[in-house]
Amino acid sequence: MKYQEIAALKRPVSRIVLGTSSPLFTGGGNADGLLQEAQALGINCLDTAREYRESERVIGRYLAGSGRREDWVILSKCCHPVMAYIPRVSERCAREDLARSLEYLGTEHIDLYLLHRDDPLVEVGRVVDFMNRLMDEGHIRAYGGSNWSAARVKAANEYAQNHGLRGFEAVSPHYSLGRQRHDPWGNGCRTLTGAKHREEREYFEQTQLPVFCWSSLCAGVFSGKLKSTENGQIFKKFGLNPWWGYDCRDNYARLARCEELAAEKNVSVAQLTLAWILGDPLRTFPVAAPTSVQRLRDVAAAADLELSPAERSYLNLETEARA
Ligand SMILES: NC(=O)c1ccc[n+]([C@@H]2O[C@H](COP(=O)([O-])OP(=O)(O)OC[C@H]3O[C@@H](n4cnc5c(N)ncnc54)[C@H](OP(=O)(O)O)[C@@H]3O)[C@@H](O)[C@H]2O)c1
């Protein structure tokens, strides 16, 4: 595994993060085997959220059993909208969610606490103020935003700087080789993929804020489960949400190149996708959610796979040659 120090957390964080919104976690099952294996593979960061039903409880049970809370960097999230549409970005909601998350995780603090969505009608200064209060009380070590625009993060961090406070120390948008052509849930998700988001990428590249890339395998579309020849088969193969956000011709072309290069390098499509993200000029931490030990091993091995700039461009359809 490879690690990068996140200054605000004062510790190295594994470049590959285990996502926990799969039914294994949300349904309250036993994920001990998967978590044990993650630890054995050197993955020390978990991505969870108050919104992921039983996920925090499943993690909490494992931590209580293994007794090694301090081995993990726990990223959780608060203030998800109600019924997907009613915004909840407020101190009251953050505190409500935090109390429940701490109880379920069985911990006294969360390492990285992200606002799960933004509400642009709330002034950033208010958000910075209340997140700093939560940090001062010792319940969270650092905070940031998931699905926040670069402009809002920039405004928040300017406010923090002008007021002697701590600003956003990480973000978590969708980011992967596969382009997300629209918000899969239609409730305020943001992607950094595609030409439309170039300026946002530039901001995050310039600031080197850690970017926790959710759905790094595009919810399975870039995992090898879907073949590039199954163009237009996403609905048939996976059903509706959240896969339909990735159903476009250019993604099938990327997938075809992934399959070709994966075969040549004797690696999996999932590994190639993750290696593409890891090689990005953004400071990326791909969040992937395999649910079997075998697929977790496959994912973890991607940390050692390096792609040349030409291969990265080729996979992203920027060039015709890959050498
Ligand atoms: N902040 C946010 O708003 C937000 C939004 C969405 C997701 N997330 C986070 O991001 C995490 C990952 O997103 P996601 O759930 O969409 O998952 P993902 O990792 O993009 O895709 C998961 C799919 O890929 C398959 N897969 C994983 N590794 C594989 C491998 N090595 N070979 C073949 N197939 C493989 C999984 O199969 P199996 O299940 O069969 O193993 C599953 O079908 C979530 O769990 C959550 O923590 C955050």
Ligand as a Chemical Component Dictionary entry (heavy atoms), coordinates in Angstrom:
data_LIG
# 
_chem_comp.id                   LIG 
_chem_comp.type                 NON-POLYMER 
_chem_comp.pdbx_formal_charge   0 
_chem_comp.three_letter_code    LIG 
# 
loop_
_chem_comp_atom.comp_id 
_chem_comp_atom.atom_id 
_chem_comp_atom.alt_atom_id 
_chem_comp_atom.type_symbol 
_chem_comp_atom.charge 
_chem_comp_atom.model_Cartn_x 
_chem_comp_atom.model_Cartn_y 
_chem_comp_atom.model_Cartn_z 
_chem_comp_atom.pdbx_ordinal 
LIG N1  N1  N 0  -19.679 11.353 -0.927  1  
LIG C1  C1  C 0  -20.625 10.889 -1.687  2  
LIG O1  O1  O 0  -21.588 11.596 -2.021  3  
LIG C2  C2  C 0  -20.552 9.479  -2.202  4  
LIG C3  C3  C 0  -21.374 9.045  -3.244  5  
LIG C4  C4  C 0  -21.231 7.738  -3.686  6  
LIG C5  C5  C 0  -20.287 6.893  -3.117  7  
LIG N2  N2  N 1  -19.514 7.347  -2.085  8  
LIG C6  C6  C 0  -18.465 6.488  -1.464  9  
LIG O2  O2  O 0  -17.704 5.878  -2.501  10 
LIG C7  C7  C 0  -17.684 4.473  -2.272  11 
LIG C8  C8  C 0  -17.472 3.744  -3.569  12 
LIG O3  O3  O 0  -18.525 4.020  -4.476  13 
LIG P1  P1  P 0  -19.456 2.901  -5.051  14 
LIG O4  O4  O 0  -20.183 2.261  -3.957  15 
LIG O5  O5  O -1 -20.215 3.526  -6.161  16 
LIG O6  O6  O 0  -18.431 1.830  -5.559  17 
LIG P2  P2  P 0  -17.313 1.607  -6.657  18 
LIG O7  O7  O 0  -16.146 1.143  -5.910  19 
LIG O8  O8  O 0  -17.182 2.728  -7.631  20 
LIG O9  O9  O 0  -17.981 0.367  -7.435  21 
LIG C9  C9  C 0  -18.422 -0.742 -6.713  22 
LIG C10 C10 C 0  -18.733 -1.847 -7.698  23 
LIG O10 O10 O 0  -17.493 -2.264 -8.282  24 
LIG C11 C11 C 0  -17.335 -3.664 -8.048  25 
LIG N3  N3  N 0  -15.922 -3.917 -7.790  26 
LIG C12 C12 C 0  -15.146 -3.375 -6.826  27 
LIG N4  N4  N 0  -13.883 -3.821 -6.930  28 
LIG C13 C13 C 0  -13.869 -4.690 -7.969  29 
LIG C14 C14 C 0  -12.854 -5.487 -8.583  30 
LIG N5  N5  N 0  -11.606 -5.470 -8.125  31 
LIG N6  N6  N 0  -13.193 -6.242 -9.648  32 
LIG C15 C15 C 0  -14.471 -6.248 -10.127 33 
LIG N7  N7  N 0  -15.473 -5.527 -9.579  34 
LIG C16 C16 C 0  -15.171 -4.762 -8.520  35 
LIG C17 C17 C 0  -18.179 -3.968 -6.837  36 
LIG O11 O11 O 0  -18.507 -5.316 -6.899  37 
LIG P3  P3  P 0  -18.823 -6.241 -5.639  38 
LIG O12 O12 O 0  -19.820 -5.503 -4.774  39 
LIG O13 O13 O 0  -19.404 -7.448 -6.297  40 
LIG O14 O14 O 0  -17.531 -6.479 -4.935  41 
LIG C18 C18 C 0  -19.369 -3.048 -7.059  42 
LIG O15 O15 O 0  -20.263 -3.600 -8.020  43 
LIG C19 C19 C 0  -19.005 4.209  -1.547  44 
LIG O16 O16 O 0  -19.025 2.967  -0.895  45 
LIG C20 C20 C 0  -19.047 5.371  -0.610  46 
LIG O17 O17 O 0  -18.212 5.116  0.503   47 
LIG C21 C21 C 0  -19.621 8.619  -1.629  48 
# 
loop_
_chem_comp_bond.comp_id 
_chem_comp_bond.atom_id_1 
_chem_comp_bond.atom_id_2 
_chem_comp_bond.value_order 
_chem_comp_bond.pdbx_ordinal 
LIG N1  C1  SING 1  
LIG C1  O1  DOUB 2  
LIG C1  C2  SING 3  
LIG C2  C3  SING 4  
LIG C2  C21 DOUB 5  
LIG C3  C4  DOUB 6  
LIG C4  C5  SING 7  
LIG C5  N2  DOUB 8  
LIG N2  C6  SING 9  
LIG N2  C21 SING 10 
LIG C6  O2  SING 11 
LIG C6  C20 SING 12 
LIG O2  C7  SING 13 
LIG C7  C8  SING 14 
LIG C7  C19 SING 15 
LIG C8  O3  SING 16 
LIG O3  P1  SING 17 
LIG P1  O4  DOUB 18 
LIG P1  O5  SING 19 
LIG P1  O6  SING 20 
LIG O6  P2  SING 21 
LIG P2  O7  DOUB 22 
LIG P2  O8  SING 23 
LIG P2  O9  SING 24 
LIG O9  C9  SING 25 
LIG C9  C10 SING 26 
LIG C10 O10 SING 27 
LIG C10 C18 SING 28 
LIG O10 C11 SING 29 
LIG C11 N3  SING 30 
LIG C11 C17 SING 31 
LIG N3  C12 SING 32 
LIG N3  C16 SING 33 
LIG C12 N4  DOUB 34 
LIG N4  C13 SING 35 
LIG C13 C14 SING 36 
LIG C13 C16 DOUB 37 
LIG C14 N5  SING 38 
LIG C14 N6  DOUB 39 
LIG N6  C15 SING 40 
LIG C15 N7  DOUB 41 
LIG N7  C16 SING 42 
LIG C17 O11 SING 43 
LIG C17 C18 SING 44 
LIG O11 P3  SING 45 
LIG P3  O12 DOUB 46 
LIG P3  O13 SING 47 
LIG P3  O14 SING 48 
LIG C18 O15 SING 49 
LIG C19 O16 SING 50 
LIG C19 C20 SING 51 
LIG C20 O17 SING 52 
# 
